[in-house]
């Protein structure tokens, strides 16, 4: 049986992909039917694709419907737009433009899902055993945060980032060293072209390539392949995908800053592989010298990029960025979320420990286990700083969790006690893949937001719901002064524009918006009149609880509506209050 599983792994991964995709689609079919893009980034991605298909230039990634007429500079790349736009163009002749958008958004996340499954299967085959690949399929399914990046309609770049990092992992453990290095370097470059979210982990894996060469001189082929593909793919990716705004020296995207870094890193790595000293001590000294040169170059050439990459001033960060859910430590979140996050991670760390212990006499297997376990441990530690490390932490843990099951299962399976054999096998498998903790997590204490979501009547409309947002189309097209999280959703679901969105290059508008919500109506008047035709307030309990620090203006308008605002009638069930801004005598021309 193991032989068949090992030999037919490609067909098996394709089958697993189809099954997982079908389950995810069935779970989210209602959201697909309503085109419910829940995340702000998914909405802006769709708005970006629409603008491109409507004629916006390839290198122009400015979103002109946010803070019109000047627009918002968005730091993303077009790379992730390509499959979405391709699916829309493919499906439009068959389904029509509206349905094509809906189904393109539903199916696009399954492309990086497929890539991730194949990469994880290769890692399991190369590090654990040829027949161990099915375990990582289950592990990804029950990694609640990582798998969430591949849900239908989850069209932003996070799923692609996970896919690229998984292929870096696969390249580092490839038995064909040169091929593995090329794959790892190519995936690293593509990940950076998409965005910098995985920068720390990619740097750590790159250090792993170098240290592997320090330990074993025959790893020079992997190092050389990594160096050439990293520099070459990075340069080509910059030429093809760097937007006009990203061709300047900025820290928050793949700009000349990071292009210079990876070109120098690639050149230094290639030089190390070419020299390839015999003694490991010399190789270590050369590697340390190369690392010091790279660090010194970055520090001297781009000192602004040694601190927070977003470039948001502290006062705006305190009002907004520091309050973002993913920017807070895992310790500040509910026990339910903590358990669901750590379920696969803890199993993975234990599994890596067993894998390292079992590989003491196998140098190559030990190298592979260490290469995977170090970023797994590091990403777990980062969770205590920011929750946004969770997808990477779960991804790195999945091979370790599979190793735990694979190595410990025989002890239970071969037990003479039938209770130990049956219950032990079941418990090990369910804990190892993270299934049991997911179930238990549903009954753990919840935080205020989760409680509000659970106690809100199901008949109550959410401000995020497409049906709610489309009620705003009853008003004449205009610019909406709304909370930043509603901005991208307004663009996709209505004919209105918005004054802001949660994107750090627009920090000036974000700062104005956050302060305006905390002001009394007369204090807020000038900022709103200068920017918007309408003031939009969400009264949904699930939404307003998250924005409690910004309710002063909303609460004041409940008591009295000033003369410069005119209430706009919406359908009775609408969760909004909408006010038309009366144009001042010295008003400027149409913002749109």
C-alpha positions as CSV (number, residue, x, y, z in Angstrom):
1,X,0.0,0.0,0.0
2,X,2.8,2.4,0.9
3,X,4.5,1.7,-2.4
4,X,1.3,2.6,-4.4
5,X,0.9,5.8,-2.4
6,X,4.5,6.7,-2.9
7,X,4.5,6.0,-6.6
8,X,1.1,7.6,-7.5
9,X,1.7,10.8,-5.6
10,X,1.1,13.2,-8.5
11,X,-2.4,11.8,-9.2
12,X,-3.0,11.8,-5.4
13,X,-2.1,15.4,-5.0
14,X,-4.3,16.4,-8.0
15,X,-7.2,14.4,-6.4
16,X,-6.6,16.0,-3.0
17,X,-6.6,19.5,-4.7
18,X,-9.9,18.8,-6.4
19,X,-11.5,17.5,-3.2
20,X,-10.2,20.4,-1.0
21,X,-11.3,22.9,-3.7
22,X,-14.7,21.4,-3.9
23,X,-15.1,21.4,-0.1
24,X,-14.1,25.0,0.1
25,X,-16.3,26.0,-2.7
26,X,-19.3,24.2,-1.2
27,X,-18.6,25.8,2.1
28,X,-18.5,29.3,0.6
29,X,-21.0,29.0,-2.3
30,X,-23.5,31.4,-0.7
31,X,-20.7,34.0,-0.5
32,X,-19.8,33.4,-4.1
33,X,-23.4,33.8,-5.2
34,X,-23.6,37.2,-3.4
35,X,-20.1,38.2,-4.5
36,X,-19.3,38.7,-0.8
37,X,-15.6,39.8,-0.8
38,X,-15.2,40.1,3.0
39,X,-11.6,41.4,3.2
40,X,-10.7,44.9,2.2
41,X,-7.7,43.8,0.2
42,X,-9.8,41.4,-1.9
43,X,-12.1,44.2,-2.7
44,X,-9.3,46.5,-3.7
45,X,-7.7,43.7,-5.8
46,X,-10.9,43.4,-7.7
47,X,-11.1,47.2,-8.2
48,X,-7.5,47.1,-9.4
49,X,-8.3,44.4,-11.9
50,X,-11.4,46.2,-13.2
51,X,-9.4,49.4,-13.7
52,X,-6.7,47.5,-15.6
53,X,-9.3,45.8,-17.8
54,X,-11.0,49.1,-18.4
55,X,-7.8,50.6,-19.8
56,X,-5.6,51.8,-16.9
57,X,-1.9,51.5,-17.8
58,X,0.0,48.4,-16.8
59,X,2.5,50.4,-14.7
60,X,-0.1,52.7,-13.2
61,X,-1.4,51.1,-9.9
62,X,-2.9,54.3,-8.5
63,X,-6.5,53.8,-7.4
64,X,-8.2,56.9,-8.6
65,X,-11.6,56.1,-7.0
66,X,-10.0,56.4,-3.5
67,X,-9.5,60.1,-2.5
68,X,-10.4,61.4,-5.9
69,X,-9.4,63.0,-8.1
70,X,-5.7,62.5,-7.1
71,X,-6.3,58.9,-6.0
72,X,-4.4,56.5,-3.7
73,X,-1.0,55.1,-4.5
74,X,-1.1,51.3,-4.0
75,X,2.1,49.5,-3.4
76,X,1.1,46.1,-5.0
77,X,2.2,44.6,-8.2
78,X,0.3,43.3,-11.2
79,X,1.5,39.8,-10.9
80,X,-1.5,38.6,-8.9
81,X,-3.8,40.5,-11.2
82,X,-2.9,38.3,-14.1
83,X,-4.8,35.0,-13.2
84,X,-7.8,36.9,-12.1
85,X,-8.0,39.0,-15.2
86,X,-7.3,35.9,-17.4
87,X,-10.2,34.0,-15.8
88,X,-12.5,37.0,-16.3
89,X,-11.6,37.3,-20.0
90,X,-12.0,33.5,-20.4
91,X,-15.4,33.3,-18.7
92,X,-17.0,36.5,-19.9
93,X,-18.0,35.1,-23.4
94,X,-19.7,32.2,-21.6
95,X,-21.2,33.8,-18.4
96,X,-21.3,37.5,-19.0
97,X,-19.1,40.1,-17.3
98,X,-20.8,40.1,-13.9
99,X,-20.8,36.3,-13.5
100,X,-17.3,36.1,-14.9
101,X,-16.0,38.4,-12.2
102,X,-17.8,36.3,-9.5
103,X,-16.5,33.0,-10.7
104,X,-13.0,34.3,-11.5
105,X,-12.8,35.5,-7.9
106,X,-14.1,32.1,-6.7
107,X,-11.7,30.0,-8.7
108,X,-8.5,32.1,-8.7
109,X,-7.4,31.1,-5.2
110,X,-7.3,27.5,-6.2
111,X,-4.3,28.1,-8.5
112,X,-1.9,29.0,-5.6
113,X,-3.6,26.2,-3.5
114,X,-2.6,23.7,-6.1
115,X,1.0,25.0,-6.2
116,X,1.2,24.8,-2.4
117,X,-0.1,21.3,-2.2
118,X,2.5,20.0,-4.7
119,X,5.3,21.8,-2.9
120,X,4.3,20.4,0.5
121,X,4.0,17.0,-1.0
122,X,7.5,17.2,-2.3
123,X,8.8,18.4,1.1
124,X,7.1,15.5,2.9
125,X,8.5,13.0,0.3
126,X,12.0,14.3,0.6
127,X,12.2,14.9,4.3
128,X,9.9,12.3,5.9
129,X,9.2,9.4,3.6
130,X,7.9,9.0,0.0
131,X,4.5,7.8,1.2
132,X,4.1,10.6,3.8
133,X,2.7,13.2,1.4
134,X,-1.0,12.6,2.2
135,X,-0.4,13.8,5.8
136,X,0.5,17.3,4.7
137,X,-2.7,17.5,2.6
138,X,-4.7,17.0,5.8
139,X,-2.4,19.3,7.7
140,X,-3.0,22.2,5.3
141,X,-6.8,21.5,5.4
142,X,-6.9,21.9,9.2
143,X,-4.5,24.9,9.4
144,X,-7.3,27.3,9.8
145,X,-5.4,30.5,9.1
146,X,-3.2,29.2,6.3
147,X,-6.0,27.5,4.5
148,X,-8.1,30.6,4.8
149,X,-5.8,32.3,2.3
150,X,-7.1,30.0,-0.4
151,X,-10.9,30.3,0.3
152,X,-13.0,31.2,-2.8
153,X,-13.0,35.0,-3.3
154,X,-9.8,35.3,-1.3
155,X,-8.1,36.9,-4.3
156,X,-5.4,39.0,-2.7
157,X,-1.8,38.0,-2.7
158,X,-1.5,36.1,0.6
159,X,-2.2,32.7,-1.0
160,X,0.4,33.3,-3.6
161,X,2.9,34.3,-0.9
162,X,2.3,31.0,0.9
163,X,2.7,29.1,-2.4
164,X,6.0,30.8,-3.2
165,X,7.5,30.2,0.3
166,X,6.4,26.5,0.1
167,X,8.4,26.2,-3.2
168,X,11.4,27.8,-1.5
169,X,11.1,25.0,1.1
170,X,10.8,22.4,-1.6
171,X,13.9,23.8,-3.4
172,X,16.0,23.7,-0.2
173,X,15.3,20.0,0.3
174,X,15.5,18.9,-3.4
175,X,18.0,16.0,-3.8
176,X,19.1,17.6,-7.1
177,X,21.0,20.5,-5.7
178,X,21.3,22.8,-8.7
179,X,17.6,22.4,-9.6
180,X,16.6,22.9,-6.0
181,X,18.6,26.1,-5.8
182,X,17.1,27.5,-9.0
183,X,13.6,26.8,-7.8
184,X,14.3,28.3,-4.4
185,X,15.8,31.5,-5.9
186,X,13.0,31.8,-8.5
187,X,10.3,31.4,-5.8
188,X,12.0,33.9,-3.5
189,X,12.2,36.5,-6.3
190,X,8.5,36.0,-7.3
191,X,7.5,36.3,-3.6
192,X,9.3,39.6,-3.3
193,X,7.8,40.9,-6.6
194,X,4.3,40.1,-5.1
195,X,5.1,41.8,-1.8
196,X,7.4,42.0,1.2
197,X,5.1,40.2,3.7
198,X,7.4,37.1,3.7
199,X,10.7,39.1,3.6
200,X,12.0,37.9,7.0
201,X,11.2,34.3,6.3
202,X,12.7,34.4,2.8
203,X,15.9,36.0,4.3
204,X,16.0,33.2,6.9
205,X,15.6,30.5,4.2
206,X,18.3,32.2,2.2
207,X,20.7,32.0,5.2
208,X,19.8,28.3,5.3
209,X,21.1,27.9,1.8
210,X,24.4,29.5,2.7
211,X,24.8,27.6,6.0
212,X,24.0,24.4,4.2
213,X,27.0,25.2,1.9
214,X,29.1,26.0,5.0
215,X,28.3,22.6,6.4
216,X,28.7,20.6,3.2
217,X,30.8,21.9,0.3
218,X,28.8,19.9,-2.3
219,X,26.0,22.2,-1.6
220,X,27.8,24.8,-3.7
221,X,25.6,23.7,-6.7
222,X,22.4,24.6,-4.8
223,X,24.0,27.9,-3.7
224,X,25.0,28.8,-7.2
225,X,21.6,27.9,-8.7
226,X,19.9,30.0,-5.9
227,X,22.2,33.0,-6.6
228,X,21.7,33.1,-10.3
229,X,17.9,32.6,-10.3
230,X,17.4,35.0,-7.4
231,X,19.3,37.8,-9.2
232,X,18.0,37.1,-12.7
233,X,14.3,36.6,-11.7
234,X,14.4,39.6,-9.4
235,X,15.8,41.9,-12.2
236,X,13.3,40.5,-14.7
237,X,10.4,40.8,-12.2
238,X,11.3,44.4,-11.5
239,X,11.3,45.3,-15.2
240,X,8.0,43.6,-15.9
241,X,6.0,44.3,-12.7
242,X,7.4,47.4,-10.8
243,X,4.8,50.1,-11.0
244,X,5.7,53.7,-11.7
245,X,5.5,54.5,-8.0
246,X,7.6,51.5,-7.1
247,X,10.5,52.6,-9.4
248,X,11.5,55.2,-6.7
249,X,13.5,54.4,-3.5
250,X,10.7,53.2,-1.2
251,X,10.9,50.6,1.5
252,X,7.4,49.0,1.4
253,X,7.5,47.1,-1.9
254,X,9.8,45.6,-4.5
255,X,11.5,48.8,-5.4
256,X,15.2,49.6,-6.4
257,X,16.0,49.3,-2.7
258,X,15.2,45.5,-2.5
259,X,16.3,44.9,-6.1
260,X,19.8,46.2,-5.2
261,X,19.8,44.0,-2.1
262,X,19.0,40.8,-3.9
263,X,21.4,41.6,-6.8
264,X,24.2,42.1,-4.4
265,X,23.1,39.0,-2.4
266,X,23.0,36.9,-5.5
267,X,26.5,38.2,-6.6
268,X,28.0,37.5,-3.2
269,X,26.4,34.0,-3.0
270,X,27.7,33.2,-6.5
271,X,31.2,34.3,-5.5
272,X,31.0,32.1,-2.4
273,X,30.0,29.1,-4.6
274,X,32.8,29.8,-7.0
275,X,35.5,30.1,-4.4
276,X,34.2,27.1,-2.4
277,X,37.1,26.8,0.2
278,X,37.9,23.3,1.4
279,X,37.8,24.0,5.2
280,X,34.4,24.7,6.7
281,X,35.9,27.3,9.0
282,X,37.0,29.3,5.9
283,X,33.6,28.9,4.3
284,X,31.9,30.2,7.5
285,X,34.3,33.2,7.6
286,X,33.5,34.0,4.0
287,X,29.8,33.6,4.5
288,X,29.9,35.9,7.6
289,X,32.0,38.5,5.6
290,X,29.4,38.4,2.7
291,X,26.6,38.8,5.2
292,X,28.3,41.8,6.7
293,X,28.9,43.4,3.3
294,X,25.2,43.0,2.4
295,X,24.1,44.4,5.8
296,X,26.5,47.3,5.6
297,X,25.4,48.2,2.1
298,X,21.7,48.2,3.0
299,X,22.3,50.2,6.2
300,X,24.4,52.8,4.4
301,X,22.5,53.1,1.2
302,X,19.0,52.9,2.6
303,X,19.0,53.9,6.2
304,X,15.3,54.8,6.1
305,X,14.5,51.1,5.4
306,X,16.0,50.0,8.8
307,X,12.8,50.9,10.6
308,X,9.1,50.4,10.0
309,X,8.8,49.8,6.2
310,X,5.4,51.4,5.8
311,X,6.8,54.9,6.5
312,X,3.7,55.9,8.6
313,X,4.3,58.6,11.2
314,X,3.9,57.5,14.8
315,X,0.8,59.6,15.4
316,X,-1.1,58.0,12.5
317,X,0.3,54.6,13.4
318,X,-1.1,55.0,16.9
319,X,-4.5,55.9,15.6
320,X,-4.7,53.2,12.9
321,X,-1.9,50.8,12.1
322,X,-1.1,49.7,15.7
323,X,-4.8,48.9,16.1
324,X,-5.0,46.6,13.1
325,X,-6.1,43.1,14.3
326,X,-3.1,41.3,12.7
327,X,-0.6,43.8,14.1
328,X,-1.3,42.7,17.7
329,X,0.3,39.8,19.6
330,X,-1.4,36.4,19.6
331,X,-1.7,36.9,23.4
332,X,-4.2,39.8,22.9
333,X,-6.6,37.6,21.0
334,X,-9.2,35.2,22.3
335,X,-8.4,31.7,23.6
336,X,-10.4,30.3,20.8
337,X,-8.2,31.9,18.2
338,X,-5.1,31.0,20.1
339,X,-5.9,27.3,20.2
340,X,-6.9,27.2,16.5
341,X,-3.6,29.0,15.6
342,X,-1.3,26.9,17.7
343,X,-2.9,23.5,17.0
344,X,-0.8,22.6,14.0
345,X,2.2,24.7,15.1
346,X,2.8,22.9,18.3
347,X,2.4,19.5,16.7
348,X,4.8,20.6,14.0
349,X,7.5,21.7,16.5
350,X,7.3,18.4,18.4
351,X,7.4,16.6,15.0
352,X,10.6,18.4,14.0
353,X,12.2,17.5,17.3
354,X,11.4,13.8,16.6
355,X,12.7,14.2,13.1
356,X,16.0,15.7,14.2
357,X,16.4,13.0,16.8
358,X,15.8,10.2,14.3
359,X,18.2,11.7,11.8
360,X,21.3,11.8,14.0
361,X,23.2,9.3,11.8
362,X,21.9,10.8,8.5
363,X,23.7,14.1,7.8
364,X,21.5,15.0,4.8
365,X,18.3,14.3,6.5
366,X,19.5,16.3,9.5
367,X,20.3,19.3,7.2
368,X,16.8,19.2,5.8
369,X,15.1,18.9,9.2
370,X,17.1,21.8,10.5
371,X,16.3,23.9,7.5
372,X,12.6,23.6,8.1
373,X,12.5,23.6,11.9
374,X,14.4,26.9,12.3
375,X,11.9,29.1,10.4
376,X,9.1,27.1,12.0
377,X,10.4,28.1,15.5
378,X,11.2,31.6,14.4
379,X,7.7,32.2,12.9
380,X,6.1,30.8,16.1
381,X,8.1,33.3,18.2
382,X,6.9,36.1,15.9
383,X,3.3,35.3,16.8
384,X,3.9,36.8,20.2
385,X,4.7,40.1,18.4
386,X,2.1,40.1,15.6
387,X,-0.6,37.7,14.6
388,X,0.1,38.3,10.9
389,X,2.9,35.7,11.2
390,X,0.3,33.0,11.7
391,X,-0.1,31.8,8.0
392,X,3.7,31.4,7.6
393,X,4.0,29.7,11.1
394,X,1.3,27.2,10.2
395,X,2.9,26.6,6.8
396,X,6.3,25.9,8.2
397,X,4.8,23.6,10.9
398,X,2.8,21.4,8.5
399,X,5.8,19.1,7.5
400,X,6.7,18.8,11.2
401,X,3.2,17.8,12.1
402,X,3.2,15.2,9.4
403,X,6.6,13.9,10.8
404,X,5.0,13.6,14.2
405,X,2.3,11.4,12.9
406,X,4.6,9.3,10.7
407,X,7.2,8.7,13.4
408,X,4.9,8.2,16.4
409,X,2.1,6.2,14.7
410,X,4.0,2.8,14.7
411,X,4.3,2.9,18.5
412,X,0.5,3.1,18.8
413,X,-0.3,0.9,15.8
414,X,1.9,-2.0,17.1
415,X,0.6,-1.8,20.7
416,X,-0.8,-5.0,22.1
417,X,-3.5,-3.1,23.9
418,X,-6.5,-2.6,21.6
419,X,-7.6,0.6,23.5
420,X,-4.1,2.1,23.0
421,X,-4.1,1.0,19.4
422,X,-7.5,2.4,18.4
423,X,-7.8,5.5,20.6
424,X,-4.1,6.3,20.4
425,X,-4.0,6.2,16.6
426,X,-7.1,8.3,16.3
427,X,-5.9,10.8,18.8
428,X,-2.5,11.1,17.3
429,X,-3.9,11.6,13.8
430,X,-6.5,14.2,14.9
431,X,-4.1,16.1,17.0
432,X,-1.3,15.9,14.5
433,X,-3.3,17.4,11.6
434,X,-4.9,19.9,13.9
435,X,-8.5,18.6,13.6
436,X,-9.2,18.0,17.3
437,X,-8.0,21.5,18.5
438,X,-10.1,23.1,15.8
439,X,-13.2,21.5,17.3
440,X,-12.3,22.3,20.8
441,X,-11.6,25.9,19.8
442,X,-15.2,26.4,18.9
443,X,-16.1,26.1,22.6
444,X,-13.3,28.2,24.1
445,X,-14.0,31.7,25.5
446,X,-14.5,34.4,22.9
447,X,-13.5,38.1,22.8
448,X,-15.8,41.0,22.6
449,X,-16.0,41.1,18.8
450,X,-16.7,37.3,18.6
451,X,-19.4,37.6,21.2
452,X,-21.0,40.5,19.3
453,X,-20.9,38.5,16.1
454,X,-22.5,35.6,17.9
455,X,-25.3,37.6,19.6
456,X,-26.3,39.7,16.6
457,X,-29.6,38.4,15.2
458,X,-29.0,36.5,11.9
459,X,-31.6,38.7,10.3
460,X,-29.6,41.8,11.0
461,X,-27.8,43.1,7.9
462,X,-24.0,43.7,8.1
463,X,-22.5,46.9,6.7
464,X,-20.0,44.6,4.8
465,X,-22.8,42.6,3.1
466,X,-23.0,43.3,-0.7
467,X,-26.8,43.6,-0.4
468,X,-26.4,46.4,2.2
469,X,-23.8,48.2,0.3
470,X,-25.9,48.1,-2.9
471,X,-28.6,50.0,-1.1
472,X,-26.3,53.0,-1.3
473,X,-26.9,53.0,-5.1
474,X,-30.3,54.7,-4.3
475,X,-28.3,57.9,-3.9
476,X,-26.8,59.8,-6.8
477,X,-23.1,58.9,-7.5
478,X,-20.7,60.7,-5.3
479,X,-17.7,60.5,-3.0
480,X,-18.4,58.8,0.4
481,X,-16.6,59.9,3.6
482,X,-16.7,56.5,5.3
483,X,-14.6,54.4,7.6
484,X,-11.4,53.2,5.8
485,X,-12.5,49.5,5.9
486,X,-15.6,50.3,3.9
487,X,-13.7,52.3,1.3
488,X,-12.7,49.4,-1.0
489,X,-16.0,47.6,-0.6
490,X,-17.8,50.8,-1.7
491,X,-15.7,50.8,-4.9
492,X,-16.7,47.2,-5.8
493,X,-20.3,47.1,-4.8
494,X,-21.6,50.6,-5.6
495,X,-21.3,53.4,-8.1
496,X,-19.8,55.7,-5.5
497,X,-16.1,56.5,-4.8
498,X,-14.6,56.8,-1.3
499,X,-12.3,59.1,0.5
500,X,-9.9,56.6,2.0
501,X,-8.9,52.9,2.4
502,X,-6.6,51.0,4.8
503,X,-3.4,51.4,2.7
504,X,-0.4,53.0,4.3
505,X,0.7,55.1,1.3
506,X,-2.5,57.1,1.9
507,X,-1.6,57.7,5.5
508,X,-2.3,61.4,5.3
509,X,-6.0,60.8,4.3
510,X,-6.2,58.0,6.9
511,X,-5.0,60.4,9.6
512,X,-7.6,63.0,8.6
513,X,-10.3,60.4,8.6
514,X,-9.4,58.9,12.0
515,X,-9.3,62.3,13.6
516,X,-12.5,63.4,12.0
517,X,-14.5,60.5,13.4
518,X,-13.3,61.4,16.9
519,X,-14.5,65.1,16.5
520,X,-17.7,66.9,17.0
521,X,-19.7,67.8,13.8
522,X,-18.5,71.4,13.6
523,X,-14.9,70.3,14.1
524,X,-15.3,67.7,11.4
525,X,-17.1,69.9,8.9
526,X,-14.1,71.3,7.0
527,X,-12.5,67.9,6.4
528,X,-15.7,66.3,5.2
529,X,-16.8,69.3,3.0
530,X,-13.4,69.4,1.3
531,X,-13.4,65.7,0.4
532,X,-16.8,64.2,0.1
533,X,-20.4,64.5,-1.2
534,X,-21.8,62.1,1.4
535,X,-21.1,61.1,5.0
536,X,-21.7,57.4,5.6
537,X,-22.1,55.9,9.1
538,X,-22.4,52.2,9.9
539,X,-24.7,51.3,12.7
540,X,-24.1,47.5,12.5
541,X,-23.2,46.3,16.0
542,X,-20.7,43.8,14.6
543,X,-18.9,46.6,12.8
544,X,-19.2,49.6,15.2
545,X,-17.8,47.5,18.1
546,X,-14.5,47.2,16.1
547,X,-14.5,51.0,15.6
548,X,-15.6,52.1,19.0
549,X,-12.8,54.6,19.3
550,X,-14.2,56.4,16.2
551,X,-17.8,56.8,17.3
552,X,-17.8,60.4,18.6
553,X,-19.0,61.9,15.4
554,X,-21.6,59.2,14.8
555,X,-23.0,59.5,18.3
556,X,-23.3,63.3,18.0
557,X,-25.3,63.0,14.8
558,X,-27.8,60.8,16.5
559,X,-28.6,63.6,18.8
560,X,-28.7,66.5,16.3
561,X,-28.0,66.8,12.6
562,X,-26.3,70.1,11.7
563,X,-27.5,72.3,8.8
564,X,-24.5,71.4,6.6
565,X,-25.7,67.8,6.5
566,X,-28.9,66.5,4.9
567,X,-30.2,62.9,5.8
568,X,-30.6,60.7,2.7
569,X,-33.4,58.1,2.9
570,X,-32.3,54.5,2.5
571,X,-34.3,51.3,2.6
572,X,-35.7,50.5,6.1
573,X,-33.4,47.6,6.8
574,X,-30.2,49.4,5.8
575,X,-27.5,49.3,8.5
576,X,-26.3,52.7,7.5
577,X,-27.0,56.4,8.1
578,X,-26.3,58.4,5.0
579,X,-26.0,62.2,4.9
580,X,-25.6,64.4,1.9
581,X,-23.0,67.1,2.4
582,X,-24.5,70.5,1.5
583,X,-22.1,72.2,-0.9
584,X,-20.6,75.3,0.7
585,X,-20.7,78.6,-1.2
586,X,-17.0,78.4,-2.2
587,X,-17.1,74.7,-3.1
588,X,-14.7,73.3,-5.7
589,X,-15.8,71.5,-8.9
590,X,-16.9,67.9,-9.0
591,X,-14.3,65.7,-7.3
592,X,-15.0,62.8,-9.7
